[in-house]
Amino acid sequence: SNWHYLPSSQINVQVFSRGLAIKQLLQVAKLDYPVSGKLSVDVSMRGSQLNPMGSGSVRLAQGKVYGQPLQQFSVQFEGNGDAINSLLNVSTPAGSAKANLMFNPKSKGYEVYLDAPGVKLAQLQPVQERNLGVAGVLSATASGRGTLDNPQLTATVQIPQLQMRQASVSGIKANLNVANHRAQLALDSEVAQTFVQARGTMDLTDSHYTRATLDTKGMPIEGLLALYAPAKSNGPRGILEVHASAEGPLNDKTRMQAQVVIPTFKADYQGLQIGNTRPIRVRYANSIITLDPAEIAGTDTTLRFEGQLPLEGRAPVTLSAVGAIDMQLLRFLQPDIQSSGKLLLDVHGTGATAHPELKGQLRLQSVSLMTPDAPLGLQNLNGVLDISNDKVDVTQLTGDAGGGQISARGVIGYRPQLQMNLALQAKNVRIRYQDAIRTLLDSELNLVGTSEAANLTGRVLVNSLSFTQNFDLASLAGQVQSGPESAPSEGMAQNLKLNITVQTARDLNLASSEVSLQGQANLRVIGTAADPVIVGRTEFTGGDIFLMNKRYQIERGIVAFSNPNRTEPVLNVRLTTTINQYNLSLTFLGPLDKMQTSYVSDPQLPTADIINLIARGKTTQQAAASPSNLGASSLLAQGAASQVSSGVQKLAGLSSLSIDPTLGGNANPGARVAMQKRITSSFLFTFATDVTSTQREIIQGEYQFTKRWSSSVTRDENGGFAVDGKYHKRY
């Protein structure tokens, strides 16, 4: 019971295992490291800690360390009674490394050697996962001989050419020398056609007294910007010079001193300039970070700032930023943004470091913002943001968007967490959706909650809706239905719940070259901002659609969204058309992925004949009676005609253009050309002619007076006129 372990105590250890999961070992030891794989151990040791004897090996299969796959990881060691000699071999897809270590337990002496001849940085897994765009070859060597009490080591790391996206850093070389209880570091490199130098020394004593410097000279900023974003030939240009130094014991931060000086900072882009008017100096001493008074000036911009931030003690925080910023300078950060106006700021801070009090005001003057991908931009934004204590009061914030007016008011709290209570209004705002649909709307929305749980509620009133010339019905139908295929994104969008009513102000009348619709909608947008869901009902009371160059009139059109978990349109649509004096009726019922379709004709035809009429313009019996010489050549001609007519339709804005080489009026194969153009949502013009005869020509105009009444006037090739009236009633 009085036994104690001593370095001279005798030991006898035998360990053998195969395929032991490292994760299970870490769980037992209550450790958390990003290491995985199967561990094999074979160890046989005897003697004592001071006189180890024996041998062993450790191998890792299917290993990963910090996400980096290991092709080989093995450690072999042997004790001869005086010292332990070990050999390490590591191999990865990026490169390999070898290390030798001899350790004498009695004298605490060691000899070490490391060699990593060529590590390809682009093949390191962490670099690939973060898409850092880093490429280069790293070589490292290290050797040393000494004791743990007085270590000796020399190490060198070199990267001849480092590519970080489109920025090039050449001649990187770092030397580390450890001797006489002191470590010395020297780093040299060339960045953007200039140099970066770093020097440092650290005493390997209890205080770890350190001296370090960093110096650059006239670095072009375009090279530095390329480290974070792909460089552009016409991007921002400028010069940056930095000098930094630090000195003091690392184990006593109150005695550390440091400073960073930026004597030169200048940048210009697309006629905009910005730069410092005096050196920017940041100092650290007595646990206080001090920013000396500094000024940045540029195109219609002046910003003066200073401050003091204590890291310890009770000294108060003092912060100040006063000036005017031209919003055009945003193009330095986002080149494709279109911005104008001014931001006036007068902000001051004081109080304890843990809870400083900010007071001041941000004033927006005629601010305009627009990005190429945004559906609308902001113009003439004016308002005042009052900062007091832990909140920002939004007052008098108004502006224009999409030709309408927008406004906002409310409060935003930023401590202890983000809290919002905002009311947003929009009046007569025009929005274009994917360059296909234009809408004019009013809205009243309320955003209430925190960054972890918020609600966006309110009402959107659609005053008008119209199609652009680029509208495509098939593309829109494929985008309406959404599902849970993609995992919801994390962040505030996932925590923002929606409950927005979307209604039409009155019966809408939409028209394009392909579609004419009359109807109304009563919808709600629920779910989250990351995964919105549409529920409700849309009803079309009339209209027509052109499909495969055939006009279909809408007799009934109801689209219901009843699934609260995903946007799933359920159709109840009935279309009618006339082909070769057959009156056809098509009914579509159910969701898009489980659509049920039924066909009815008058006079009555089998379903196969109806489908053949819709697809080819003739029944199966009529198709069989066609001359044999029209077989393959007719199909080829129809395919070519379809390609031509589709392109001409979009170019000319026609609702329908059909070219059928088999619709001649005589016994020989000819061709009929038919064109239809929707002039307005209520008027449709049709022209058809048989190119084999000048006596087969029809001109027709059809006007829809109301939902139920329509009339058409037809002129034939003989100059005769016919007037038809139609009355539609639903039973």
TACOR-V11246 format. One record per residue. N is the residue number from 0. PHI is phi in degrees with one decimal (999 if undefined). OMEGA is omega in whole degrees, 0 to 359 (* if undefined). Layout:
N & PHI & OMEGA
N & PHI & OMEGA
This chain:
0 & 999 & 179
1 & -97.9 & 183
2 & -74.6 & 175
3 & -131.6 & 179
4 & -75.2 & 176
5 & -126.4 & 177
6 & -55.8 & 180
7 & -90.9 & 181
8 & -65.2 & 180
9 & -73.7 & 179
10 & -131.9 & 175
11 & -148.2 & 187
12 & -120.9 & 174
13 & -128.0 & 181
14 & -128.3 & 178
15 & -144.2 & 177
16 & -153.7 & 178
17 & -137.3 & 174
18 & 64.6 & 179
19 & -83.6 & 182
20 & -71.5 & 181
21 & -65.7 & 181
22 & -59.9 & 178
23 & -67.1 & 177
24 & -63.4 & 180
25 & -65.3 & 178
26 & -66.1 & 178
27 & -64.1 & 180
28 & -82.5 & 181
29 & 57.1 & 178
30 & -117.1 & 182
31 & -129.9 & 178
32 & -131.7 & 180
33 & -77.2 & 182
34 & -129.4 & 178
35 & -144.3 & 180
36 & 138.7 & 179
37 & -106.2 & 187
38 & -104.3 & 174
39 & -120.9 & 185
40 & -128.3 & 175
41 & -141.1 & 186
42 & -128.9 & 174
43 & -138.5 & 184
44 & -131.1 & 175
45 & -149.0 & 182
46 & 97.5 & 179
47 & -144.3 & 179
48 & -63.4 & 180
49 & -83.4 & 180
50 & -130.9 & 183
51 & -74.9 & 177
52 & -137.0 & 179
53 & 131.4 & 182
54 & -154.2 & 179
55 & -175.4 & 178
56 & -150.0 & 177
57 & -132.2 & 180
58 & -129.1 & 179
59 & -120.6 & 178
60 & -110.1 & 181
61 & 53.0 & 187
62 & -84.7 & 173
63 & -140.4 & 177
64 & -127.5 & 184
65 & 52.4 & 177
66 & 82.6 & 182
67 & -88.8 & 178
68 & -65.7 & 179
69 & -111.8 & 175
70 & -76.9 & 179
71 & -150.2 & 172
72 & -147.2 & 181
73 & -145.1 & 176
74 & -129.5 & 176
75 & -122.9 & 181
76 & -144.2 & 182
77 & -150.2 & 178
78 & -112.0 & 182
79 & -108.3 & 181
80 & 102.8 & 178
81 & -108.1 & 185
82 & -146.0 & 176
83 & -113.4 & 176
84 & -107.4 & 182
85 & -132.7 & 180
86 & -132.3 & 180
87 & -114.3 & 175
88 & -127.9 & 178
89 & -129.7 & 179
90 & -137.1 & 178
91 & -133.1 & 175
92 & -59.0 & 181
93 & -84.7 & 183
94 & 159.0 & 184
95 & -134.6 & 179
96 & -149.9 & 176
97 & -130.8 & 179
98 & -145.1 & 175
99 & -121.9 & 180
100 & -139.7 & 172
101 & -117.4 & 182
102 & -132.4 & 178
103 & -107.0 & 183
104 & -62.4 & 183
105 & -68.5 & 183
106 & -91.0 & 186
107 & 58.6 & 178
108 & -89.0 & 182
109 & -148.9 & 168
110 & -134.6 & 184
111 & -136.0 & 176
112 & -145.8 & 180
113 & -133.8 & 178
114 & -143.7 & 173
115 & -123.9 & 193
116 & -71.5 & 184
117 & -162.2 & 180
118 & -99.7 & 180
119 & -83.0 & 186
120 & -64.1 & 182
121 & -65.4 & 181
122 & -96.5 & 174
123 & -73.9 & 185
124 & -61.4 & 178
125 & -59.8 & 178
126 & -67.5 & 180
127 & -69.4 & 182
128 & -64.5 & 182
129 & -90.0 & 178
130 & 51.8 & 183
131 & -76.1 & 181
132 & 66.5 & 183
133 & -99.9 & 177
134 & -142.0 & 180
135 & 158.1 & 180
136 & -120.1 & 181
137 & -103.3 & 175
138 & -122.9 & 182
139 & -138.6 & 174
140 & -136.7 & 178
141 & -152.2 & 177
142 & -152.8 & 180
143 & -171.0 & 177
144 & -148.1 & 181
145 & 176.3 & 177
146 & -127.4 & 178
147 & -65.5 & 178
148 & -79.7 & 179
149 & -138.9 & 185
150 & -70.9 & 175
151 & -130.3 & 182
152 & -158.9 & 172
153 & -129.8 & 182
154 & -137.4 & 179
155 & -137.4 & 175
156 & -124.4 & 182
157 & -132.3 & 171
158 & -133.6 & 184
159 & -58.6 & 182
160 & -143.9 & 179
161 & -111.7 & 179
162 & -107.9 & 177
163 & -119.0 & 190
164 & 56.8 & 181
165 & -103.8 & 177
166 & -98.8 & 182
167 & -116.4 & 176
168 & -120.1 & 185
169 & -118.5 & 174
170 & 62.9 & 178
171 & -74.6 & 179
172 & -147.3 & 179
173 & -120.6 & 179
174 & -118.2 & 177
175 & -120.8 & 180
176 & -129.5 & 180
177 & -116.0 & 180
178 & -164.6 & 176
179 & 53.6 & 176
180 & 61.4 & 178
181 & -145.2 & 177
182 & -111.7 & 180
183 & -122.6 & 181
184 & -124.2 & 176
185 & -133.2 & 181
186 & -127.1 & 178
187 & -132.0 & 176
188 & -163.6 & 176
189 & -118.8 & 181
190 & -124.6 & 175
191 & 50.4 & 175
192 & 64.2 & 173
193 & -145.4 & 186
194 & -121.0 & 171
195 & -129.8 & 180
196 & -126.7 & 176
197 & -136.3 & 178
198 & -133.2 & 179
199 & -160.8 & 174
200 & -133.8 & 178
201 & -141.8 & 177
202 & -76.1 & 180
203 & -88.3 & 178
204 & -119.3 & 184
205 & -62.1 & 184
206 & -82.3 & 182
207 & 52.0 & 179
208 & -64.6 & 189
209 & -130.6 & 170
210 & -129.3 & 182
211 & -146.9 & 177
212 & -137.4 & 175
213 & -138.5 & 183
214 & -136.3 & 172
215 & -128.9 & 180
216 & -140.6 & 172
217 & 52.2 & 180
218 & -76.9 & 172
219 & -65.0 & 185
220 & -71.8 & 180
221 & -64.1 & 176
222 & -68.7 & 178
223 & -70.1 & 179
224 & -63.3 & 180
225 & -68.2 & 176
226 & -67.4 & 185
227 & -111.9 & 180
228 & -150.6 & 179
229 & -55.4 & 182
230 & -72.7 & 177
231 & -120.0 & 183
232 & -63.0 & 181
233 & -108.9 & 181
234 & -79.8 & 179
235 & -59.0 & 177
236 & -130.2 & 180
237 & 172.7 & 184
238 & -134.4 & 177
239 & -134.7 & 176
240 & -127.4 & 185
241 & -133.0 & 173
242 & -133.5 & 181
243 & -137.3 & 179
244 & -151.0 & 178
245 & -149.3 & 180
246 & -155.5 & 176
247 & 141.4 & 179
248 & -78.2 & 183
249 & -68.4 & 181
250 & -84.5 & 177
251 & -140.3 & 186
252 & -67.2 & 179
253 & -69.4 & 180
254 & -99.6 & 178
255 & -77.2 & 175
256 & -133.9 & 180
257 & -155.6 & 175
258 & -156.4 & 175
259 & -126.8 & 181
260 & -122.5 & 175
261 & -115.2 & 182
262 & -72.8 & 184
263 & -136.5 & 172
264 & -147.0 & 179
265 & -139.0 & 178
266 & -149.7 & 175
267 & -144.0 & 182
268 & -160.9 & 177
269 & 50.3 & 178
270 & 82.2 & 178
271 & -98.8 & 179
272 & -126.7 & 175
273 & -155.5 & 180
274 & -178.6 & 179
275 & -89.0 & 179
276 & -91.3 & 177
277 & -148.9 & 179
278 & -58.2 & 175
279 & -90.3 & 186
280 & -127.4 & 175
281 & -119.4 & 183
282 & -120.9 & 175
283 & -130.8 & 178
284 & -161.5 & 179
285 & 54.4 & 178
286 & 62.9 & 179
287 & -127.5 & 174
288 & -94.8 & 183
289 & -121.0 & 173
290 & -104.1 & 180
291 & -66.3 & 179
292 & -52.4 & 183
293 & -139.2 & 182
294 & -144.4 & 173
295 & -118.0 & 181
296 & -131.1 & 179
297 & -171.8 & 182
298 & -61.7 & 180
299 & 49.7 & 184
300 & -136.0 & 172
301 & -144.6 & 180
302 & -135.2 & 177
303 & -111.4 & 183
304 & -148.6 & 176
305 & -163.4 & 179
306 & 179.1 & 178
307 & -146.2 & 184
308 & -129.2 & 177
309 & -74.7 & 176
310 & -90.6 & 178
311 & -142.4 & 178
312 & 81.7 & 185
313 & -110.9 & 178
314 & -62.7 & 185
315 & -76.4 & 172
316 & -79.8 & 173
317 & -133.0 & 180
318 & -133.6 & 180
319 & -153.3 & 175
320 & -143.8 & 184
321 & -135.1 & 176
322 & 161.2 & 179
323 & -133.5 & 183
324 & -120.5 & 175
325 & -76.2 & 184
326 & -68.0 & 174
327 & -63.0 & 181
328 & -67.2 & 175
329 & -61.0 & 180
330 & -67.7 & 172
331 & -62.6 & 182
332 & -90.9 & 181
333 & -134.4 & 188
334 & -60.0 & 185
335 & -89.3 & 179
336 & -82.7 & 174
337 & -108.2 & 186
338 & -142.1 & 177
339 & -159.3 & 182
340 & 97.8 & 183
341 & -134.7 & 171
342 & -117.1 & 177
343 & -98.6 & 181
344 & -132.6 & 177
345 & -146.9 & 187
346 & -124.2 & 179
347 & -134.1 & 179
348 & -134.4 & 178
349 & -157.0 & 179
350 & 111.9 & 182
351 & -72.0 & 182
352 & -62.5 & 182
353 & -68.0 & 182
354 & -139.2 & 178
355 & -70.5 & 178
356 & -101.3 & 178
357 & -104.8 & 176
358 & -139.4 & 178
359 & 154.8 & 186
360 & -150.8 & 171
361 & -114.4 & 182
362 & -123.7 & 178
363 & -96.4 & 180
364 & -125.8 & 175
365 & 50.4 & 182
366 & -84.4 & 176
367 & -128.4 & 180
368 & -137.6 & 179
369 & -155.7 & 174
370 & -117.7 & 184
371 & -61.1 & 185
372 & -88.6 & 184
373 & -75.6 & 179
374 & -68.4 & 176
375 & -155.8 & 179
376 & -116.2 & 178
377 & -105.0 & 178
378 & -130.5 & 172
379 & 51.3 & 180
380 & -82.2 & 179
381 & -130.1 & 179
382 & 175.4 & 182
383 & -130.0 & 174
384 & -114.4 & 180
385 & -94.9 & 180
386 & -101.1 & 178
387 & -149.1 & 180
388 & 55.6 & 187
389 & -109.9 & 184
390 & -145.3 & 176
391 & -124.4 & 178
392 & -90.8 & 179
393 & -93.3 & 181
394 & -130.0 & 173
395 & 56.2 & 179
396 & -96.4 & 181
397 & -136.1 & 178
398 & -177.0 & 180
399 & -117.8 & 177
400 & -153.3 & 179
401 & 57.5 & 180
402 & 79.8 & 179
403 & -116.3 & 183
404 & -114.0 & 176
405 & -130.4 & 178
406 & -154.0 & 179
407 & -148.4 & 175
408 & -154.1 & 178
409 & 142.9 & 185
410 & -134.5 & 174
411 & -122.6 & 175
412 & -95.3 & 183
413 & -118.1 & 179
414 & -151.0 & 8
415 & -77.6 & 174
416 & -145.5 & 181
417 & -69.2 & 178
418 & -129.8 & 185
419 & -131.2 & 171
420 & -148.2 & 188
421 & -122.8 & 173
422 & -115.7 & 184
423 & -119.6 & 179
424 & -126.7 & 176
425 & -139.4 & 183
426 & -136.5 & 177
427 & 56.2 & 180
428 & -94.3 & 178
429 & -98.1 & 179
430 & -129.7 & 176
431 & -109.2 & 182
432 & -101.2 & 176
433 & 48.5 & 176
434 & 55.7 & 181
435 & -128.4 & 184
436 & -128.7 & 175
437 & -111.3 & 180
438 & -138.4 & 175
439 & -119.6 & 189
440 & -141.1 & 169
441 & -118.4 & 179
442 & -152.5 & 171
443 & -136.1 & 185
444 & -123.5 & 178
445 & -129.8 & 178
446 & -112.8 & 184
447 & -133.3 & 175
448 & 137.5 & 181
449 & -117.1 & 178
450 & -68.1 & 180
451 & -95.5 & 180
452 & -156.7 & 182
453 & -136.6 & 180
454 & -130.7 & 174
455 & -113.9 & 184
456 & -125.5 & 176
457 & 142.0 & 187
458 & -139.4 & 174
459 & -119.4 & 181
460 & -109.6 & 181
461 & -89.3 & 181
462 & -82.1 & 178
463 & -154.0 & 181
464 & -144.9 & 181
465 & -147.9 & 179
466 & -100.8 & 173
467 & -89.7 & 180
468 & -67.7 & 181
469 & -87.4 & 182
470 & -63.4 & 178
471 & -132.2 & 186
472 & -63.9 & 183
473 & -65.4 & 180
474 & -64.8 & 180
475 & -65.7 & 180
476 & -63.0 & 179
477 & -72.0 & 182
478 & -92.7 & 185
479 & -69.1 & 186
480 & -82.2 & 178
481 & -124.7 & 181
482 & -151.6 & 183
483 & -89.2 & 183
484 & -62.6 & 181
485 & -93.6 & 180
486 & -68.5 & 179
487 & -59.4 & 178
488 & -74.0 & 180
489 & -90.2 & 178
490 & 108.1 & 185
491 & -64.5 & 180
492 & -60.3 & 178
493 & -74.7 & 182
494 & -91.4 & 181
495 & -95.7 & 179
496 & -86.7 & 184
497 & -113.5 & 171
498 & -154.5 & 187
499 & -120.1 & 176
500 & -87.3 & 178
501 & -120.0 & 182
502 & -131.5 & 173
503 & -92.2 & 182
504 & -67.7 & 180
505 & -160.9 & 177
506 & -60.4 & 182
507 & -89.3 & 180
508 & -125.9 & 184
509 & -106.9 & 181
510 & -149.2 & 170
511 & -141.8 & 180
512 & -67.3 & 183
513 & -108.3 & 190
514 & -136.4 & 168
515 & -133.9 & 185
516 & -132.1 & 170
517 & -126.9 & 181
518 & 175.6 & 181
519 & -148.8 & 183
520 & -136.5 & 174
521 & -140.3 & 188
522 & -124.5 & 172
523 & -134.3 & 175
524 & -105.1 & 181
525 & -123.2 & 183
526 & 88.0 & 179
527 & -124.0 & 178
528 & -64.5 & 178
529 & -78.0 & 182
530 & -144.0 & 181
531 & -72.1 & 180
532 & -131.7 & 179
533 & -102.5 & 173
534 & -128.6 & 179
535 & 129.7 & 188
536 & -151.0 & 173
537 & -123.9 & 182
538 & -125.1 & 176
539 & -101.9 & 183
540 & -91.2 & 179
541 & 179.0 & 178
542 & 130.4 & 177
543 & -149.8 & 182
544 & -135.7 & 175
545 & -100.3 & 177
546 & -127.7 & 181
547 & 53.2 & 178
548 & 63.2 & 175
549 & -122.3 & 182
550 & -91.8 & 178
551 & -117.5 & 177
552 & -90.6 & 181
553 & -87.7 & 175
554 & -88.1 & 178
555 & -148.0 & 180
556 & -146.5 & 179
557 & -124.6 & 175
558 & -119.7 & 182
559 & -108.4 & 175
560 & -117.4 & 186
561 & -114.9 & 180
562 & -85.2 & 182
563 & -78.2 & 184
564 & -101.2 & 180
565 & -156.6 & 178
566 & -74.9 & 186
567 & -135.0 & 179
568 & -70.6 & 176
569 & -113.4 & 188
570 & -95.5 & 168
571 & -140.1 & 191
572 & -124.3 & 175
573 & -126.2 & 180
574 & -117.9 & 177
575 & -128.6 & 177
576 & -157.0 & 178
577 & -125.6 & 180
578 & -131.3 & 180
579 & 52.9 & 178
580 & 66.8 & 172
581 & -99.8 & 176
582 & -87.5 & 184
583 & -107.5 & 177
584 & -130.6 & 180
585 & -116.2 & 180
586 & -121.6 & 179
587 & -117.2 & 181
588 & -130.4 & 173
589 & 106.5 & 178
590 & -70.9 & 186
591 & -62.8 & 183
592 & -85.6 & 178
593 & -134.8 & 186
594 & -72.6 & 173
595 & -107.7 & 184
596 & -122.1 & 176
597 & -128.7 & 184
598 & -127.1 & 177
599 & -135.6 & 179
600 & -132.3 & 176
601 & -138.4 & 0
602 & -60.5 & 187
603 & -70.6 & 178
604 & -134.7 & 172
605 & -63.5 & 181
606 & -59.3 & 180
607 & -61.4 & 179
608 & -68.6 & 179
609 & -64.2 & 179
610 & -63.5 & 179
611 & -65.9 & 176
612 & -61.5 & 182
613 & -66.4 & 186
614 & -81.1 & 189
615 & -123.0 & 178
616 & 82.2 & 179
617 & -153.1 & 178
618 & -75.1 & 179
619 & -64.8 & 178
620 & -68.0 & 178
621 & -67.6 & 179
622 & -66.5 & 180
623 & -69.5 & 181
624 & -82.0 & 181
625 & -67.4 & 179
626 & -57.4 & 183
627 & -65.3 & 182
628 & -73.9 & 177
629 & -96.9 & 186
630 & -61.0 & 185
631 & -66.9 & 181
632 & -64.1 & 179
633 & -66.6 & 180
634 & -62.6 & 179
635 & -63.9 & 181
636 & -65.3 & 179
637 & -64.5 & 178
638 & -63.6 & 179
639 & -65.7 & 179
640 & -63.6 & 179
641 & -63.3 & 179
642 & -64.4 & 181
643 & -66.3 & 183
644 & -64.5 & 180
645 & -62.6 & 179
646 & -67.7 & 180
647 & -67.1 & 179
648 & -55.4 & 182
649 & -67.3 & 182
650 & -67.5 & 184
651 & -93.1 & 181
652 & 73.7 & 180
653 & -78.1 & 174
654 & -74.4 & 181
655 & -154.2 & 172
656 & -137.8 & 181
657 & -118.9 & 177
658 & -125.3 & 184
659 & -115.1 & 183
660 & -74.6 & 184
661 & -114.1 & 184
662 & -104.2 & 178
663 & -64.9 & 184
664 & -87.1 & 180
665 & -113.0 & 184
666 & -71.3 & 180
667 & -84.8 & 178
668 & -62.0 & 177
669 & -132.6 & 180
670 & -153.5 & 175
671 & -117.7 & 177
672 & -114.3 & 179
673 & -128.1 & 179
674 & -125.8 & 176
675 & -130.6 & 182
676 & -136.8 & 176
677 & -85.1 & 182
678 & -73.6 & 174
679 & -132.9 & 179
680 & -66.9 & 183
681 & -110.4 & 186
682 & -124.3 & 180
683 & -122.0 & 181
684 & -108.8 & 181
685 & -130.1 & 174
686 & -134.1 & 180
687 & -137.0 & 180
688 & -148.6 & 174
689 & -97.2 & 186
690 & -71.3 & 178
691 & -86.6 & 182
692 & -150.1 & 178
693 & -82.2 & 184
694 & -99.3 & 181
695 & -124.3 & 183
696 & -141.1 & 182
697 & -131.7 & 174
698 & -124.3 & 184
699 & -140.0 & 172
700 & -127.2 & 182
701 & -124.9 & 182
702 & -123.6 & 179
703 & -98.1 & 181
704 & -73.8 & 179
705 & -135.8 & 178
706 & -63.6 & 185
707 & -104.2 & 186
708 & -104.0 & 173
709 & -146.5 & 181
710 & -143.5 & 179
711 & -132.6 & 177
712 & -121.4 & 184
713 & -123.6 & 176
714 & -117.0 & 180
715 & -96.6 & 185
716 & -69.7 & 180
717 & -91.0 & 181
718 & 88.7 & 179
719 & -79.4 & 181
720 & -118.8 & 174
721 & -135.2 & 180
722 & -117.8 & 179
723 & -120.0 & 173
724 & -121.6 & 182
725 & -127.3 & 176
726 & -123.9 & 184
727 & -107.7 & 177
728 & -137.9 & 181
729 & -100.5 & 179
730 & -113.9 & *
